[in-house]
Amino acid sequence: GQNIDQPTEMTATEGAIVQINCTYQTSGFNGLFWYQQHAGEAPTFLSYNVLDGLEEKGRFSSFLSRSKGYSYLLLKELQMKDSASYLCAVLDSNYQLIWGAGTKLIIKP
Amino acid sequence: GAVVSQHPSRVICKSGTSVKIECRSLDFQATTMFWYRQFPKQSLMLMATSNEGSKATYEQGVEKDKFLINHASLTLSTLTVTSAHPEDSSFYICSASGQNDYEQYFGPGTRLTVT
C-alpha cells in the first residue's frame, strides 16, 4: 500500500529553527509537495521537489532523498504566524497526490 | 496567477436538503479538479477527481449518488451534497490543476453545517 508518515505534532520557539520530516512509500514517484494549512483555511503551496537535494525559498527550505524515501521541511527564524499544519504529499506513478496526515506545528513565544 | 474560488464559504442547511458548492478557476483552465473533505483535526480526504467533460472518479467509500460532481467547463466544477445529514457536516475544499501541471491550487474551502 501507499503510505506517508510525518509527526503528528511539533513544538518550537519563536525565532528558532524546526525540521519537519516526511517519509513515504508509494507506487512510483513524480515529486513531493509541502503545503501549509492554517486552521479553518485551505492549504497553500510551499514547495515542490522532484530531484534530490535542497530547495531554498526564503525562510523555508525543502529537502528530498528519493533513495531513502525521505523529505524534510526546514523553517528558519520561526514566527508566530508559522503556527499551522504542514502537509506532505507525494505524486505517485499515476500522478495522483497521496497526502500525509499533516504535522501540527505549535510556536511558543 | 492560479487563483481558485469557492462559493459559498459557509453554509448551514437543514437535514434532508441539498447543497451545491461551486469551484471556479479564475485565471487558468482547470483540466482537472479535485474535491476534498476534511473533518476537524484530520487530514485532507480526497473524495473525487474530475476531468472537464467526463464523469468524476470517486474514491472508495464515497457515494457518487450522494455527492454529485459536475465539471462542465474548464473553469467550473460543482459538488452537490444531496439529502444532507448532520454527519456530512465538514470542511469541503476543491483544488484545480491545469494541463501538464501537477500542482494543485486550492480554493478557500466551504464549511458545511447540517442541522
Contacts between the chains, C-beta under 8 A, distances in Angstrom:
chain1	res1	chain2	res2	distance
A	30	B	102	6.9
A	31	B	102	6.6
A	33	B	103	7.1
A	35	B	106	8.0
A	40	B	91	7.5
A	40	B	109	7.9
A	40	B	111	7.6
A	41	B	108	6.9
A	41	B	109	6.7
A	42	B	93	5.0
A	42	B	106	4.1
A	42	B	107	6.1
A	42	B	108	5.2
A	42	B	109	4.5
A	43	B	44	7.3
A	43	B	93	7.6
A	43	B	106	5.2
A	44	B	106	7.0
A	45	B	103	6.3
A	45	B	105	7.5
A	48	B	103	6.4
A	87	B	43	6.8
A	87	B	44	7.1
A	91	B	102	5.5
A	95	B	102	5.7
A	96	B	49	7.6
A	97	B	34	7.9
A	97	B	46	7.6
A	97	B	102	7.9
A	97	B	104	6.5
A	99	B	43	5.7
A	99	B	44	5.2
A	99	B	46	7.4
A	100	B	43	6.9
A	101	B	42	7.5
A	101	B	43	4.2
A	102	B	43	4.9
